């Protein structure tokens, strides 16, 4: 507001009286207004001496709105600039039209970037044009400036980095020679698009069974597809008896899908023959074969698989059964209360822990049981698919189906022996696509009956009889033998918490950033004796001279042993941790080759860690930035490596299979040298080489004389054998005298390092196909002295870096050797198989070992599992945290720990929604919006929290509690109230279920009249003062600088939570453009219905004025919310609110004929109810609240003074016609959007928002 001072004072005083925020700006005159005319003469005189010239840099003027020759910028120009309006938009448009690709706003508080972006978007150049600021408010330092400079660089601006980094110490560095660290993100791939009809196939529309083919002259069908962990990532979360097996319900679902395709949807019988194994990295071709119908109409069905890509591979038949036509008997509906009165609540965490004890290890995707109860021989449970596991395409998703089976299997857990389904009878799928459900299980001996219902009580699936038998240990062992027992060591990102303060001391040159420094341990001990504080951790450097020979290895190992002895002797240091840092002591990524001497010292320290847990931490550095020592010490990892600023920890993982069949030794033309004696493993490998690989020339190194019998045996296999004593001085002559050249070296036993080193030197110029040395798995774990095995690995990696073959095999226990805990002995036959697999895999370090899964799980529970093996076993704490209601889980947690438990749960869900890694940390006191959570992400977070806690949460919950810490505190309160006795609902007789059935039968108007009668019996509120929250505050869904705010009014029809969630997708379009606020509907969420329309208007008007003040705004009402918004508009206008307009989204027009109005509303509601949205449940209280609103806003109301818009759906719901579409005769503007009633705020919400935004701008 500009004007004379006295007049401005009057305006300012009026603003203060009315509570309007106002501020006086101290200037002599107001620019760009008539006041400038008072200084025209003075300004022209003052600037008259200015003589402008043309500049070299093109100049675009906001005074003229385009390019300007600076020679014309005389006094008259500057007066016009100050007096006239600012042409910022046309000037920017002219720049964009001229090809400008980046705008840099140089300002301590950029305010024009959004305006430039809007102009670029209006020009259709939003993708081409980038806009960058320089500094920001409260971010005025060099860090912000450099960040903006980087933004400009990525936008294509040429940056002189040499000037930027001058005198900073920055320097160019070479890219690492190793590959960058990889981290996998598993998408949910969609089936490849294509036209199967072009190949004579029919599309099935199933996630696994993609196409179908009917054989030409018979009633037989083949349905085929592809299955892998890549296409169905949830399969990774199901491991049975340490086998990557698909849930048994997968086969049942495939058989049901095949039956539906041929008109035989009832699975009368299905008998399992072989489990469906789906290893990581493998893919299977799947075939479901349906035979011709028998006399009784039943059809045979079988399900087969074979490895994908190998048409000649033998197929496996997994199950056989019979399909039958649809049963005419109607499926039973769930009636009565849920859960049944008197049912005993069961801890869900215990259910999954018990299943894991039996060998059924399920990850989060298979944790579908949310709550469980027992009543006699019957079990009941609430089921839900995790948010990231979509049910689309499946009849019933196997993960949800398996959750129902888990409830039944838990009944046998007390017997201590696992029982698996072997046959299914009478399986009937009534409703497809369920993502949630209720299951009732009846156990009878070794059989179960399963009935799955929707949350509305309608039937989903029933299984008349499931037969379970004890698992066969011999068969399981046979299956495990068919799986790989070959492992490698990968370095994976370590889980680091936020760094905590740690009292550190450093020795020698270690950790330059540590202040407390001492020359050596003796100096530290002396300081502690003199009163210095005892450090929690002491850092030192593994200062081993570089070297690569056996002598250097011995010296380095000796130094490391001396360090260990000195450290353990320092009793005055208590339980302090010695942090030993090194460089190039271990191979972490790519082709890194550690120095053998340092590797040997590292091996000594690894063994010391095993003997003295918690006293040593080994860290291999890459020479980059010094790490956060507090974070590394808190990582619960004995070994770490830092590469590129990321902390990595070693994990044993399954080695990928190499090409089957031939190896580097098959039909080798030359001699193979085998060391290790003439018996045991060496003899077994020699036999294997001759028999399996056809090796015809063998040189055996044996000093025991035991090879005599072996020579004759090998001769019978066609091999020529020469035996030599292990005399190092003779070895060169022996190799020189070979009639056929040496082509491979196999060290079969754990021999001295000198032996391998000597062979390495003697064969450096030989054309070797393989150089295999042996170590032990126990040494790899650090449970045995490790200096020689570690040096051997370094030697092999050095060979490979030089282009020579080399592999270390860290063998598990072989015949005649002691069997360490967690492993089982290898037979000679199995050792030969793993030897071949190792040759095919061709890696530097491999561990052929048969692990004992039960023992590993036991050690994991006891927290004694070596860190190297943690990737192979699901830790119980993580598994148990995934199931059960929050109240159930907190019941077992001490009061002091409950808030932390809930906070960890919330943090995990937030991290998952934001797409961060599971081990990433976030600031729990920071607002979710600042962490990157947008309105759509909020829906996902609400869904995840609801599933993880078992609590019913509205979408607005996330907006009302904007930080993870606040969410956790509120969930803790809600979980406490959840523990109280809750009223039970009649699951099959809810209002929603009755309305749905009425809609299906065409009897919805009568059912609605009964709803109105029930709603009339509820208590009412007559004013906002009678409401618990006085009408409810508005929730902000989007924020932006736009002058006109958007205030949304929800529909009172089909309200799931508070109704505010209806506008989440709509608000996305307005983010960064203008504020979007959503009203709550008074009475929803309480036991009170509105007593009158005026009571609703009073409550809502007060909430709106409190939120927007005197700012201009438009009301936007969806569906019946448009009628509320139109009525509310009159109240707001009468109160002086700055209402700029009312937009109604597909709001039915009022009708003077009550019967016709009733029919129209019933048709709309039926269209909503009959949509497949059974995973969305409206509770009885909200239906009754809707009944309270229906009579209040049905009739005509006066039009508001503000302009009105009707956004109409081009496709009416259900069977409605265009004539039934909303027709508001007094609406000022009409826009049609290509969507139906529901899609306007769902799939096509962006188009709806765009229409409203254009209307506001107009």
Residue, then its C-alpha position, 0 to 999 in steps of 0.5 A: x500500500x503506497x500513499x501519503x504518510x498520514x493516510x498510511x498511519x490510518x491504515x496501519x492503525x486499522x491493521x493493528x486493531x484487526x490483528x492484521x500483520x503490517x509493517x512500515x517501510x522507511x522510504x522517501x517515496x514508493x517506487x513504481x507508483x505516482x509518488x515517483x513523479x514528485x522527484x522526476x525533475x530532480x532525477x532527470x537533472x541528477x542523471x543528465x551527465x550520464x553518457x551510456x555506451x553500448x556494452x559487450x554483454x547482452x542486456x535485457x531490461x525489465x523496464x522494456x521487457x526485453x533486449x536493450x542496447x545499453x547506449x539508450x540507458x540515459x536519464x529518461x530511461x532510469x526515470x521510466x524504470x523507477x516510475x513504470x511497472x516491472x516487466x520481469x516476465x517478458x524479459x525472462x521470456x525473451x531470454x528463454x526464447x533467445x536460447x538461454x539455458x541457465x539463470x543464476x540469481x546472485x542474491x543473499x536471499x533469492x526470491x526470483x528463482x520460482x518466478x523464472x521457473x514458472x515462466x520457463x514452464x509457461x514457455x514449454x522450456x522447463x526441461x531445458x532451462x535451469x535456475x540456480x541461486x547463490x546464497x540463501x537466508x541463514x546460509x551465507x557461507x562458502x559451503x552454500x556458495x560452493x553448493x550453488x556453484x556445483x548446481x550451476x556446473x551440473x546445469x551446464x555452466x562452465x566453472x573455473x575450478x582452478x580459481x575456485x580451489x586456489x590455495x585450498x589444498x585441493x588437488x586432482x586425484x586418479x580414479x581408483x583402479x578398482x570398481x566402484x562399490x555396488x549396492x543393489x536396489x531391487x525393483x519390482x519388474x513388470x512383465x515384458x510387454x508384447x503381443x502373445x497372439x502373434x505367436x498363437x498364444x493367449x494372454x493370461x494376465x498373471x504375474x507368473x503364468x503369462x500366456x496359454x496355449x490350447x493343444x490343437x486337437x484336444x481339450x488340453x491347455x499349457x500355461x507358461x511363464x517365468x519365475x525368479x527372485x528378480x521378477x518376484x522379489x518377495x521370494x527372497x524372504x522365504x527360506x525353508x530349512x536353509x533352502x531358497x524355496x518358494x512358499x508352498x502356497x505358490x504352487x496352489x496359487x498357480x494351480x488355481x490360476x490355471x483352473x480359472x483360465x479354463x473354467x475350472x476354478x475349484x482346486x479339488x485336490x493338489x498333492x506335492x511331489x517336489x519343492x519349488x526351489x528358486x535360487x538367487x540369480x536363477x530363473x525358471x520356466x514354469x508350466x501349468x498343464x491342464x488336461x481334458x475334462x473327465x466324465x465328472x467334469x474334473x480336469x487333471x493339473x500339474x505344475x512343472x519347472x525347468x531352468x530358464x534358457x535351457x530347453x533340453x534341461x530335464x523338467x521337475x514336476x512339483x505337484x499333481x491334482x484335479x480341478x473342478x467346475x465352480x461349486x454352486x453352493x454359496x461361500x460362507x460369510x463371516x458372522x459374529x464378532x471379530x475376534x470371537x468373544x473370549x479368544x486368547x491373544x497370541x504374541x505374533x513375534x513368538x509365532x515367527x520365532x517359533x517357525x524359525x526354530x523349526x527351519x521356516x525362516x521368513x523375512x519381512x515380505x512374509x510377515x503377514x500375520x498382524x495379530x492372532x488369537x486362539x479359542x479352543x482348537x480354532x486359531x484366528x488372525x488378521x493378515x496384511x501384505x506389506x506395502x511394498x508387496x503388491x497383490x496385483x495380478x495374483x488370485x491371492x498373493x502367495x505371501x498373504x496365502x502363506x501367512x494364513x498357513x503360518x497361523x496353522x503351522x504355528x499350532x504344531x510348533x510346540x511339538x518341536x518337529x516341522x510339519x509341511x503341507x503335502x496335500x490340499x483339498x477343496x480350495x476355492x478362491x471367491x475374491x481376487x486381489x485381496x491385500x488384507x484379510x481375516x483367517x480362521x484356522x481349525x486344526x484336527x490332528x495333522x490336518x487344517x481347515x483354512x477360511x480367509x475373509x475380507x475385512x468386511x466379512x465377505x469370503x476370499x478363500x477357503x481350503x477344506x483340508x490341508x494335510x501336513x506331514x513331518x519334514x524328511x531330514x534325509x530328503x532335505x539333506x539331499x536337496x541341500x547337497x544339490x545347492x551350492x556349498x561354495x562361498x566367497x567373501x564380499x565386503x558390504x556396507x556396514x551399519x553405522x549409527x551416529x558417531x558417539x563421543x569416545x575418549x581416544x588416544x593415538x600411538x605414533x603416527x596413527x589418526x592425525x586428528x586425535x589430540x591425546x597422542x603417545x609414542x607407544x604403549x609404554x608412554x600411554x601406560x606411564x601417562x595413565x599411571x600419572x593420573x591421565x584418563x584411561x581411553x576407551x579406544x587406542x589407535x595404532x598403525x600396523x607399521x609392518x615394512x612392505x615385503x612379499x617373501x616368506x621371511x618378510x611374512x614371518x617377521x610381520x607375523x612376529x611383530x603382530x604377535x608382539x603387539x598383541x602380547x603387549x596390549x593384553x598385558x596392559x591391565x591398567x587400560x581395562x577393557x579399552x579397544x586397540x584399533x589397528x589401522x592398516x593400508x593394503x592389508x586386505x583385498x576389499x574391492x576389484x583387483x586389490x592385491x594386499x601385501x603378503x607381509x601386512x596380510x599375515x600381520x592382519x591374520x595374526x590380529x584376526x586370530x587374536x580377536x577370536x581369542x579376546x572378543x571386544x579387545x581389537x578392531x581392525x580397520x583397513x584405510x584407503x588414504x582418504x578422509x579420516x573416518x569417524x572413529x566413534x561411528x566405527x567403534x559403535x558398529x559391532x564389527x571386528x573388521x572394517x575397511x574404508x573405501x571412498x568414505x564408506x565403511x565396509x565389513x566382510x560377509x560370507x556369501x554364496x558364490x555365483x555358479x560358473x559354467x557347468x561341465x568343463x573346467x580349466x583342467x578338463x582334458x588338459x594336455x600336460x602334467x598336473x602337480x598335486x601336493x599333500x601326500x598319497x592319501x586323504x584329500x590329496x589322493x581323493x583329488x588325484x582320483x577325481x582329476x583322473x576320473x572326472x577330468x581325464x588328466x593323464x599325467x600326474x606328479x604327486x609330491x609324497x614323503x610318506x610312501x603312502x602313494x604306492x597303492x594310489x599309483x596302481x589305482x590311478x593307472x587303472x583310470x588311465x593316468x601316468x603317475x610319477x611320485x617325488x619326495x617333498x624336497x625343495x632343493x630337487x623341485x626345479x630339477x623335477x619340473x625340468x625333467x617332466x616329459x609333458x609340460x606342467x599345466x596345473x598346480x594343486x596344493x591339496x593340503x595346508x602346507x607351509x607358505x614356503x612351499x606355495x611360494x617356491x611353486x609360484x616362483x618356479x612356475x611364473x613362466x609356465x603356461x598354467x591353467x590353474x594354480x590352486x592352494x589350500x587353506x582352512x575355513x577355520x582360519x578364515x573365521x579367525x579360529x585358527x592361526x591365520x598368518x599363512x592363509x592370509x599371506x597365501x591369499x595375498x600371493x594369489x591376488x598378486x598372481x591374478x593382478x599379474x595375469x596369472x591363474x590363482x585360487x585359494x580354497x578355504x576348505x571346510x572339514x574334510x575326511x579325517x579332520x575335526x569338524x568345527x561348530x557350525x559346519x558339517x564334514x565333507x565327503x571325498x565325493x562332495x569335496x570333488x564336486x566343490x573343487x570343480x565348482x571352484x574352478x568354474x567360478x574362477x575367483x581369488x578366494x573361495x570357501x568350499x564348506x558345508x554349513x550347519x544351518x541349525x547351529x548357525x541359527x543357535x549361535x546367532x540367537x546366543x550372539x556368538x555367531x562370527x561377524x563373517x557369517x552374519x549375512x547367512x543367518x537372519x538375526x532373531x531380533x530383526x525377524x521378531x520385530x516385524x510382526x504383531x501389534x505394537x501393544x503386543x510387542x511393547x508388553x514385553x519391553x521395560x517401560x524405560x525402553x518403550x519409546x526407543x523401541x517405537x522410535x526405531x520402528x518409526x525410523x525404519x519405516x521413514x527410511x524405507x519410504x524415503x528410499x534410503x538403505x536399511x542401515x541409513x540413519x536420519x535426524x529424528x527431530x527433523x521435520x519429515x518434509x525437510x527429510x524429503x517426504x512429500x504428500x504422496x510419500x506420507x500416504x505410504x508412511x501412514x500405510x507402513x505405520x498402520x501395518x507395522x503397529x496394527x493401529x488404524x491411522x488417518x493420513x493426517x496423522x503424518x501431517x499432524x506429527x511432522x517429525x519421526x520423534x513426534x510420531x513415535x511419541x504419539x504411537x506410544x500413546x495410541x498403543x497404550x490405549x490400544x491395550x485397553x478393552x476394545x469393543x468387538x465388531x461383528x466382522x461379517x455384519x458391518x454397515x459397510x458389508x451391508x451397504x455393499x451387499x445392498x449395492x450388489x442386489x440393487x437395494x441400496x436406497x432402502x439400505x440408505x434409509x435404514x442408515x439414516x434412521x440409525x444415524x438419527x439416534x446418535x447424540x448431536x453437537x449444536x455448536x463448535x464448543x460442544x466438539x472435543x476439538x472445536x471443529x479441528x484444525x486444518x492440515x497443510x498438504x502443500x506450501x507455496x508462495x502463491x497469493x491465493x490459498x487453496x482450502x479443501x473440503x472433504x466429501x462426507x461419503x466413504x470417509x476412511x479416516x478424517x477425510x483429509x486423505x482425499x486430497x493428498x494426490x491433488x495437493x502434489x500439483x500445488x507443492x511449491x506453487x501455493x498453500x493447500x490446507x484441508x478441513x476436517x469434517x466436524x463430528x467424524x472421529x467422534x460419537x457426535x453427529x451435527x445437529x444442523x447445517x449451521x453447526x457444521x458451518x460454524x465449526x468449519x468457518x472458525x477453523x478456516x479463518x484461524x488458518x488463513x486469516x485475511x489472506x485470499x483463498x478458494x474453497x475446493x470441495x470434492x464430491x459431496x464436499x462441494x455441497x458443504x463448501x458451497x454452503x460454507x462459502x456464504x457463512x465465510x463471506x458474511x463474516x468478511x473472509x477474503x473468499x476468492x472462489x468456490x471449486x466443486x469437484x464432480x459434486x452432484x447438483x441439488x434436486x427439489x425432488x427428494x426421490x430423484x435425489x435419493x436415486x442419484x446419490x444411491x447410484x453414485x455410492x453404488x459405483x464407489x462401493x462396487x469398485x474393487x477397493x476391499x482393502x479400504x475399510x470404512x468403519x461403522x462410526x464414519x458410516x453413521x457420521x455420513x448418515x448425519x450429514x446426508x439430510x443437511x446438505x441435500x437441498x438447494x442453497x443460495x449461490x455465493x458471491x464469489x465465482x464458482x467452478x465445477x470440475x466434472x468427470x467425463x466418465x460417470x461412475x457405474x452405469x450412469x450416463x452423461x445425462x446423470x452428470x452434475x449440472x449446476x445451472x448457476x456455476x460460473x465455469x465448467x471444466x471436464x476432466x477425462x476421468x471418472x468420479x474416483x479417478x479425479x482425486x486419484x489417478x487423474x488428480x494432477x489433471x484436476x489440480x491443473x484445471x483448478x490452478x488455471x481457473x485460479x490464475x484466470 
